[in-house]
Amino acid sequence: MIYRVMQAADLPLVMEIEKQAYEYPWSVGNFRDCLGAGYRCRIFEIDGVIQGYSLVLIGAREAHILNICIRATLRGKGYGRLLLQEQLDALAGCEVDMVLLEVRPSNRSAIALYESLGFNELGRRKGYYPAADGREDALIMARQLLGADWPPAM
């Protein structure tokens, strides 16, 4: 298993995993924009084959997990936890106080993973995700890093 920086050449395989994982996948343009903007984009490989990826935006002492995905055949085996933990470990060295993410309330397995890694529900974004019957809300989850007080003073 290795983690490495995502490259533009990885996008065809990343898109294959993305399209298998999500009913409403990101476009290749979304991934290109993240790469071009210098986000922390990582690939997870086993035996030289891409098995997952994660993309994180870092700024203003916060990190936002934009996308994290493991190949469908490997889900439920702990690889998502390893990939997310790799990002969290790296963020701890980046003067990041808080990590945020959005997740569909219907994605119970992802919520359980995030909670097991110290994320807590912070709020809700109404109609955030496209869904077959219109729109689905997003739960906003957050985890404190470093020694910052939580919640931040207003």
DAJO-V53637 format. One record per pair of residues at least 6 apart in sequence whose ideal C-beta (glycine too) atoms are under 8 Angstrom apart, sorted by the first residue. I is the first residue (numbers start at 1). GAP is how many residues later the second one is. D is the distance in whole Angstrom. If there is no record, write none. Layout:
# DAJO-V53637
I;GAP;D
I;GAP;D
This chain:
# DAJO-V53637
1;43;7
1;44;7
1;45;5
1;81;7
2;42;8
2;43;5
3;39;5
3;40;7
3;41;6
3;42;8
3;80;7
3;83;5
4;38;7
4;39;5
4;41;7
5;36;7
5;37;7
5;38;7
6;8;7
6;25;8
6;29;6
6;35;4
6;36;6
6;37;5
6;47;6
6;49;8
7;28;8
7;36;8
8;24;7
8;27;6
10;33;6
10;40;6
10;43;8
11;17;6
11;20;6
11;21;7
13;37;5
14;17;6
14;29;8
14;36;7
14;39;5
15;10;7
15;13;6
15;16;7
17;33;7
17;34;8
17;35;7
17;36;7
17;52;6
17;53;8
17;54;5
17;55;8
18;7;4
18;8;6
18;13;8
18;49;8
18;51;6
19;6;5
20;51;7
20;52;5
21;48;5
21;49;8
21;50;8
21;51;6
22;47;8
23;109;7
24;105;7
24;106;5
24;107;8
26;41;6
31;10;8
31;24;7
34;7;6
34;21;5
34;23;8
34;32;7
35;6;6
37;20;8
39;16;6
39;17;6
39;18;5
39;19;7
39;27;7
40;15;7
40;16;4
40;17;8
40;18;6
40;23;8
40;47;7
40;50;7
40;51;8
41;12;7
41;13;8
41;14;5
41;15;8
42;11;6
42;12;5
42;13;8
42;41;7
42;44;7
42;45;7
43;7;6
43;9;8
43;10;5
44;6;7
44;7;5
44;8;4
44;9;7
44;10;8
44;26;7
44;35;7
44;38;7
44;39;5
44;42;8
45;6;6
50;21;8
51;19;6
51;20;5
51;23;6
51;28;7
52;16;8
52;17;6
52;18;4
52;19;6
52;22;7
52;27;6
52;28;7
52;31;5
53;14;7
53;15;7
53;16;6
53;30;8
54;11;7
54;13;7
54;14;4
54;15;8
54;29;5
54;30;7
54;32;8
54;33;5
55;10;8
55;11;5
55;12;5
55;13;8
56;7;5
56;8;7
56;9;5
56;10;7
56;31;6
56;35;7
57;6;7
57;7;5
57;9;6
58;6;8
58;33;7
58;36;6
58;38;6
61;34;6
61;35;6
61;36;5
61;37;7
61;87;8
62;34;6
62;35;7
62;36;5
62;37;7
62;38;6
63;24;8
63;28;5
63;31;7
63;33;5
63;35;7
63;36;5
63;37;7
63;82;8
64;35;8
64;36;5
64;37;7
65;19;8
65;22;7
65;34;6
65;35;7
65;36;4
68;12;7
68;15;6
68;16;6
68;19;8
70;9;5
70;10;5
70;13;7
75;34;8
76;33;7
80;30;8
80;33;6
81;32;6
81;35;8
81;36;7
84;29;7
84;30;8
84;33;6
85;32;7
88;11;7
88;29;7
88;55;8
88;57;7
91;8;6
91;54;6
92;53;6
92;54;7
95;51;7
96;49;5
96;50;7
97;47;7
97;48;6
97;49;5
97;51;4
97;55;8
98;44;6
98;45;7
98;46;6
98;47;7
98;50;7
98;52;7
98;54;8
99;20;8
99;43;7
99;44;5
99;46;6
100;22;7
100;40;7
100;41;7
100;42;5
101;13;7
101;18;7
101;39;8
101;40;5
101;41;8
102;23;6
102;26;6
102;36;4
102;37;7
102;38;6
102;39;8
103;7;5
103;8;6
103;11;7
103;35;7
103;36;5
103;38;6
104;6;8
104;25;6
104;32;6
104;33;8
104;34;7
104;35;8
105;6;8
105;31;7
105;32;6
105;33;8
105;34;5
106;30;7
111;28;7
111;30;8
114;27;5
114;29;8
115;26;8
117;26;7
118;25;5
118;26;8
119;22;4
119;23;6
119;24;5
120;21;6
120;22;6
120;23;7
121;18;5
121;19;7
121;20;6
122;18;5
122;19;6
122;20;4
123;16;8
123;17;4
124;13;5
124;14;7
124;15;6
124;16;7
125;12;6
125;13;4
125;15;6
126;9;8
126;11;5
127;7;8
127;8;4
127;9;8
127;10;7
128;7;7
128;8;7
128;9;6
128;10;4
129;6;7
129;7;4
129;8;8
129;9;6
130;6;8
144;6;4
